[in-house]
Amino acid sequence: MKWLSIYLMAGPETPQLAEAAVDGGADMLEIGFPFSDPLADGPVIRKAAERALARGMRTAECLECVAEIRSRVVVPLIPMTYASLLEQYGYERFAADARSAGSASLIVADLPVEAHEQLRRVHLVAPTSPTERLRLAAERTDGWLYLVSVTGATGPRDQLSEKLPGLVARARSVTTVPLLIGFGISTPEQAAAATVLADGVVVGSRAIQVAEESGPAELREYVGTLRTAVDAVEPAGVARSSRGPR
């Protein structure tokens, strides 16, 4: 089966949105922890983070949000955060509290592979990553490898990057772990094209836009269109588990 992961920003309404996304067909949810200087995030996610911070969403509140989502859905939950937040909260403390809240793993967008090797997390690689970096990230990643499809920030784009097939090919040459593609995927057509290459996709900015503009029902419908597109692609034989692609 091909995997469909949906990114949502932590907030008071996120548990309800998470239910809607899973009802629409999401296999996994990434829960963004808002940060004041998110280098990898485009304007949609940056604004969502600003709103979340203005509403009092700090690390502890975000962990409570994850716990509430866990009480409502059974799919893997992956907090996505930044190193500065973990420095302040404490790496070991965060990892323990995230597990207690029901997370399956972590994504720390700006933490190098070599840093805090004991912290179990999903690693990200980009078209600019040398092949040896791909290999190292794949060796140390937790379950699956996150392929960043572009060299810029997150956000909807008109088409997939021309560099993506090369990135996937290089990753395939050094690892057998599942590959999920994110950044810049917003339409069912893009999701299908990406899953032809890899084992699944991550959709964030457009999901946040739909949720903010139209609410849970429209989010459910939107995720459903992605699910249909992804399911139309020939399965890659990737089994599902409680931690995400294995």
Legacy VTK file of the C-alpha trace (Angstrom):
# vtk DataFile Version 3.0
C-alpha trace
ASCII
DATASET POLYDATA
POINTS 246 float
0.000 0.000 0.000
1.051 3.554 -0.636
1.130 5.842 2.393
-0.666 9.147 2.801
0.520 11.392 5.633
-1.219 14.661 6.505
0.461 17.511 8.374
-1.590 19.626 10.787
-0.480 22.421 13.112
-1.129 21.766 16.790
-4.010 23.823 18.137
-7.304 23.569 20.044
-9.173 22.436 16.930
-6.534 19.962 15.752
-7.981 16.812 17.390
-11.219 17.303 15.445
-9.285 18.016 12.251
-7.165 14.924 12.864
-10.290 12.782 13.071
-11.499 14.248 9.797
-8.184 13.601 8.072
-8.145 9.981 9.219
-11.785 9.549 8.178
-10.740 10.849 4.760
-8.044 8.192 4.461
-4.849 9.483 6.099
-2.536 6.654 7.188
-0.393 8.873 9.389
-0.490 12.375 10.894
2.382 14.781 11.410
1.610 17.308 14.133
3.503 20.581 13.815
4.778 22.256 16.962
4.745 26.028 16.295
8.094 27.793 16.293
8.873 31.481 15.843
11.624 30.944 13.257
10.721 27.854 11.196
13.391 27.847 8.473
11.877 25.020 6.419
8.295 26.272 6.470
6.619 28.352 3.807
4.049 31.136 4.339
1.023 28.905 4.977
2.645 26.929 7.777
4.420 30.006 9.144
1.095 31.819 9.515
-0.477 28.748 11.090
2.402 28.648 13.580
1.971 32.340 14.385
-1.717 31.799 15.075
-0.978 28.782 17.242
1.609 30.680 19.283
-0.808 33.574 19.712
-3.315 31.086 21.134
-0.846 29.843 23.724
0.358 26.668 22.036
3.731 25.924 23.583
5.549 22.598 23.811
3.564 21.293 26.786
0.261 22.311 25.209
1.280 20.680 21.927
2.060 17.432 23.725
-1.373 17.597 25.327
-2.795 18.073 21.837
-0.982 14.946 20.636
-2.390 13.002 23.579
-5.921 14.176 22.754
-5.466 13.188 19.108
-4.184 9.782 20.203
-7.367 9.259 22.195
-9.391 9.756 19.010
-7.411 8.042 16.227
-5.239 4.941 15.882
-2.878 5.950 13.057
0.787 6.802 13.789
1.334 10.349 15.108
4.620 12.118 14.366
5.368 15.427 16.131
7.358 17.717 13.815
9.422 20.302 15.618
12.687 22.250 15.725
15.900 21.784 17.677
15.559 25.050 19.624
12.325 23.830 21.202
13.981 20.594 22.251
17.009 22.434 23.612
14.698 24.434 25.833
12.469 21.540 26.856
15.209 18.907 27.089
15.838 16.233 24.447
15.371 13.174 26.633
12.432 14.715 28.439
10.747 15.573 25.150
11.282 12.108 23.707
9.819 10.505 26.823
6.857 12.872 27.021
6.134 12.504 23.306
6.056 8.722 23.662
3.780 9.028 26.683
1.466 11.246 24.656
1.225 8.553 21.997
3.694 9.611 19.320
5.223 6.950 17.091
8.413 8.854 16.326
9.638 12.441 15.810
10.762 14.774 13.056
13.204 17.526 14.014
13.474 19.598 10.856
16.786 21.345 11.549
18.687 18.743 13.577
21.652 17.215 11.688
21.873 13.462 11.444
24.998 13.368 13.620
23.459 15.375 16.474
21.762 13.581 19.376
22.058 10.182 17.730
20.197 8.616 20.661
17.055 10.549 19.709
14.938 8.201 17.605
13.550 10.231 14.725
12.691 10.324 11.033
15.408 12.006 8.973
14.927 14.379 6.055
17.006 14.538 2.875
16.816 16.940 -0.059
17.903 17.092 -3.709
21.053 18.871 -2.528
22.011 16.050 -0.116
25.128 14.169 -1.266
24.617 10.452 -1.729
26.720 9.612 1.330
24.467 11.870 3.412
21.474 10.007 2.016
23.063 6.746 3.074
23.811 7.976 6.596
20.317 9.433 7.035
18.750 6.187 5.826
20.878 4.105 8.200
19.793 6.176 11.190
16.217 7.071 10.297
13.314 5.694 12.292
11.266 3.527 9.973
11.112 5.670 6.846
12.988 8.438 5.071
11.453 11.846 4.364
12.374 13.079 0.887
12.104 16.866 0.599
11.129 17.335 -3.034
12.423 20.908 -3.391
15.347 23.017 -2.248
13.112 25.740 -0.818
10.447 25.938 1.863
7.115 24.159 2.132
4.072 25.322 0.212
1.823 24.436 -2.747
3.477 24.411 -6.177
2.224 24.055 -9.728
4.229 20.896 -10.430
6.653 18.468 -8.906
10.338 19.308 -8.961
12.334 17.992 -11.900
14.995 16.967 -9.372
12.688 14.549 -7.582
13.226 11.443 -9.763
16.975 11.766 -9.314
16.625 12.107 -5.549
14.415 9.032 -5.367
16.812 7.037 -7.549
19.805 7.957 -5.383
17.882 7.094 -2.213
16.805 3.754 -3.675
20.429 2.976 -4.512
21.542 3.193 -0.875
18.565 1.961 1.171
15.512 -0.258 1.241
13.588 1.776 3.846
10.282 3.260 2.672
10.525 6.678 1.037
7.860 9.345 1.534
7.897 12.568 -0.475
6.874 15.913 0.999
7.050 19.683 0.379
5.139 21.116 -2.563
2.500 18.391 -2.958
-1.028 19.760 -2.905
-3.188 18.174 -5.623
-4.351 14.590 -6.174
-2.462 14.570 -9.469
0.781 15.550 -7.747
0.202 12.975 -5.020
-0.285 10.242 -7.615
2.812 11.290 -9.570
4.912 11.297 -6.400
3.705 7.873 -5.282
4.606 6.418 -8.662
8.184 7.195 -7.636
8.079 6.511 -3.896
6.161 4.712 -1.152
3.957 7.596 -0.097
3.461 11.332 0.240
3.176 13.992 2.923
0.719 16.842 2.362
0.831 19.854 4.653
0.265 23.397 3.424
-2.802 22.672 1.311
-4.347 20.541 4.075
-3.901 23.447 6.497
-5.434 25.855 3.997
-8.489 23.659 3.493
-8.925 23.150 7.233
-8.662 26.857 7.995
-10.883 27.995 5.148
-13.584 25.328 5.265
-13.291 23.175 8.392
-13.247 19.442 9.149
-15.827 18.305 6.593
-13.976 19.855 3.681
-10.666 18.554 5.013
-12.124 15.054 5.091
-13.268 15.428 1.495
-9.923 16.840 0.365
-7.965 14.026 2.010
-10.387 11.618 0.348
-9.392 12.918 -3.090
-5.736 12.378 -2.212
-6.514 8.878 -0.926
-8.265 7.965 -4.168
-5.345 9.258 -6.224
-2.754 7.443 -4.140
-4.709 4.177 -4.178
-4.871 4.288 -7.959
-1.088 3.881 -8.081
0.286 0.338 -8.172
1.073 -0.729 -4.592
4.724 -0.888 -3.597
4.172 -3.660 -1.050
4.922 -1.506 1.976
3.283 -2.881 5.101
1.597 -0.546 7.567
2.479 -0.512 11.255
1.781 1.452 14.402
4.951 3.506 13.895
4.515 4.333 10.246
6.068 2.785 7.139
8.534 0.016 7.923
LINES 1 247
246 0 1 2 3 4 5 6 7 8 9 10 11 12 13 14 15 16 17 18 19 20 21 22 23 24 25 26 27 28 29 30 31 32 33 34 35 36 37 38 39 40 41 42 43 44 45 46 47 48 49 50 51 52 53 54 55 56 57 58 59 60 61 62 63 64 65 66 67 68 69 70 71 72 73 74 75 76 77 78 79 80 81 82 83 84 85 86 87 88 89 90 91 92 93 94 95 96 97 98 99 100 101 102 103 104 105 106 107 108 109 110 111 112 113 114 115 116 117 118 119 120 121 122 123 124 125 126 127 128 129 130 131 132 133 134 135 136 137 138 139 140 141 142 143 144 145 146 147 148 149 150 151 152 153 154 155 156 157 158 159 160 161 162 163 164 165 166 167 168 169 170 171 172 173 174 175 176 177 178 179 180 181 182 183 184 185 186 187 188 189 190 191 192 193 194 195 196 197 198 199 200 201 202 203 204 205 206 207 208 209 210 211 212 213 214 215 216 217 218 219 220 221 222 223 224 225 226 227 228 229 230 231 232 233 234 235 236 237 238 239 240 241 242 243 244 245
